[in-house]
Amino acid sequence: MINFYGTPTLETDRLILRRLVIEDVQSFFTNWMSDERVTDNLIKGAHKSISESVERVTNIVNEYEDQEFCYWGIELKATGDLIGAIDFYHFDLTTENCEVGFTLGYEWWNQGYGTEALKAVMEFGFRHMNIHKIAAAHNIDNPASGKIMQKVGMKQEGLIRHMIRNAKNQYKDCAVYGIFQEEYLV
Ligand SMILES: CC(C)(COP(=O)(O)OP(=O)(O)OC[C@H]1O[C@@H](n2cnc3c(N)ncnc32)[C@H](O)[C@@H]1OP(=O)(O)O)[C@@H](O)C(=O)NCCC(=O)NCCS
């Protein structure tokens, strides 16, 4: 059985993973959600105005009432900046599997933060939540995302053609990855 604890604060060497609060809206919008370099790799497009981010962050904050909601803001300890977000979603209570998604602001790419955040939620997901399998997918134009999946021990399981259609109406082929709890905990 999956143990749901909501979204507790997790800490790594350089990061604090924590719940978003409504005061995070400006950082959420400025640091990644309005930036096409970041959102090009996601299904939903960039936010054009801060009101879209107000609505999204308000929804996230309200969803924390649900114990099954796992959505962390990624805060950089050194500066206090909110630099991205990472979440578990699509929990399947029959298989006890879920998926993980992550986003970092462009300014903070390629400094190991994505890997560090993914490791932290995987540790929490497998050791404390008792998730059976964590899966993820990235479009093949976005190799950095696949790289961090590999770096935390996820294995590529296949490639799905036209798995997503992004906000620019482009179909993308995606590589799918996964890792089992028993593989992680060896
Ligand atoms: C995917 C993402 C979270 C990665 O975060 P990050 O903090 O930059 O990742 P890390 O620094 O931990 O690792 C990135 C790795 O990708 C590698 N990389 C970067 N660009 C690459 C490229 N074009 N081709 C191959 N490898 C690449 C880096 O060299 C690094 O590997 P290394 O440590 O072995 O050198 C970040 O790029 C991002 O937010 N992208 C936009 C949103 C997104 O794509 N989300 C995932 C959707 S599936």
The ligand as a Gaussian input file, in Angstrom:
#p B3LYP/6-31G(d) Opt

LIG

0 1
 C       15.517000      18.450000     -17.472000
 C       16.067000      19.420000     -16.422000
 C       15.183000      19.370000     -15.179000
 C       17.483000      18.972000     -16.058000
 O       17.892000      19.681000     -14.910000
 P       19.420000      20.057000     -14.656000
 O       19.539000      20.590000     -13.294000
 O       19.906000      20.904000     -15.777000
 O       20.085000      18.616000     -14.732000
 P       21.525000      18.192000     -14.202000
 O       22.437000      19.367000     -14.197000
 O       21.358000      17.447000     -12.933000
 O       21.941000      17.150000     -15.330000
 C       21.827000      17.473000     -16.699000
 C       22.637000      16.479000     -17.503000
 O       22.230000      16.578000     -18.870000
 C       23.367000      16.804000     -19.673000
 N       22.936000      17.573000     -20.832000
 C       22.527000      18.841000     -20.890000
 N       22.204000      19.178000     -22.140000
 C       22.394000      18.072000     -22.894000
 C       22.254000      17.774000     -24.272000
 N       21.803000      18.694000     -25.131000
 N       22.550000      16.528000     -24.683000
 C       22.976000      15.585000     -23.828000
 N       23.141000      15.812000     -22.495000
 C       22.848000      17.038000     -22.037000
 C       24.334000      17.534000     -18.787000
 O       25.642000      17.442000     -19.260000
 C       24.111000      16.780000     -17.473000
 O       24.760000      15.535000     -17.472000
 P       26.189000      15.320000     -16.721000
 O       25.961000      15.650000     -15.278000
 O       26.492000      13.879000     -16.932000
 O       27.147000      16.252000     -17.356000
 C       16.138000      20.862000     -16.972000
 O       16.909000      20.855000     -18.143000
 C       14.763000      21.432000     -17.275000
 O       14.083000      21.914000     -16.398000
 N       14.351000      21.410000     -18.554000
 C       13.067000      21.986000     -18.971000
 C       11.869000      21.254000     -18.426000
 C       11.939000      19.792000     -18.723000
 O       12.447000      19.391000     -19.749000
 N       11.423000      18.979000     -17.821000
 C       11.408000      17.542000     -17.997000
 C       10.302000      17.159000     -18.886000
 S       10.368000      15.408000     -19.219000

